[in-house]
């Protein structure tokens, strides 16, 4: 990226951003890439304090609830054919139980 300066060396402000040798030429090149600091000069990474007390309890409870919800969702929905088969089986069992109950009542 090239920045063109419209100032002459005599009218340059006292606190010019560009070095004096570039101000004479009338243009300055600015560095646009980010700087990479060495690990020894960088500030130490902030560490997060471990949760204690109620915060820890809430975190564990939310994790357990999330795992329970995931397991429940993994069970999935049954297909229409499975539903029809289960319903037919339930109706057969109910009919058999009713017939057995009526046989007992007729016997007395």
N, C-alpha and C positions, 0 to 999 in steps of 0.2 A: 504494500500500500504506500503510495507516495503522497505526501502532504506538501503542497506548494505554499511557501510563505511569501506574502506580498510586501514584506518589510525590507528595508535596506539596512545595512549594518549600523548606520548612524542613527536611525529612528527605532531600532530594536529596543524593547522595554528592558529595564534593568534586570528583571527576573525572567529571562527568556527560557522556554522549555527546551528549545533546540540548542545544541552546542554552537559556539561561535563560528567554528569552521564550516558548519552546514548552513548557517545563516548567510554566509557570504555567497554561497552558490544559489540560494533562493529555494531550496527544497530540502526536505528532511524525510527520512524513511522511518516509519514507526513499526515496531515489532508487534504483530498481532497474535502470535502464538502464546499460549499460557506458559508460565515458568514452572519448572519442576524443581522442588526443593529436595535436598538430600535429607535422608531420614534423620541424620544427626542434628540438622538445623531445624527440622520441623517441630512444631509443638506436639507434645505427647497426646495420644488419642484419649479422649475422655472415656472413662469407664463408667458403666451403668451399675449402680448399687443393686444388690440382690434384694428381691422383695421379702419382707418379713411380716409376720402377723396376719392381719386381715387381708392385706394385699396379696400375700402368698396363697391364702385360702381361696380367695376369689379367683386367682389365676388357675389354681388346680381344679376348682369346681367348673370353671368355664371350659377347660380342656376335657374334663370328663364328659360334660354335656355335649361338646362338639363330637367326641368319639362315639357317644351313644347315638347321636343324631345321624352320624355317618353310617353306623352299623344298621340302624333302622331303615335308612334310605336304601342301603345295599340289598335289603331283603326284596325290594322292588315290588312292582305291581304284578298281579296274576293276569294271564291272558283270558280272553272271553271263553275259550274252550275249557280252561282249568276251572273258571268260575261256574260254568254250566255243569261240569262233572261233579264239582263239590256240592252244588245245589241239589242235583239229582240224588247224590248219596245221602244228603241230609233228609230229603223228602222220603226216601226209602226207609231210612232208620225211624223217622217219625211215624210212618204208616205201620211199621212192624211193632213199635212200642204201643201205638194206639190199639192195634188188633190184639196184642197180648193183654192189654188192660181190659178190653171188652170181653175177652174170653174168661178172665177172672171174675168179672161182674156177672156174666151169664151163668157161671157155675153156681153162684149162690142164689 
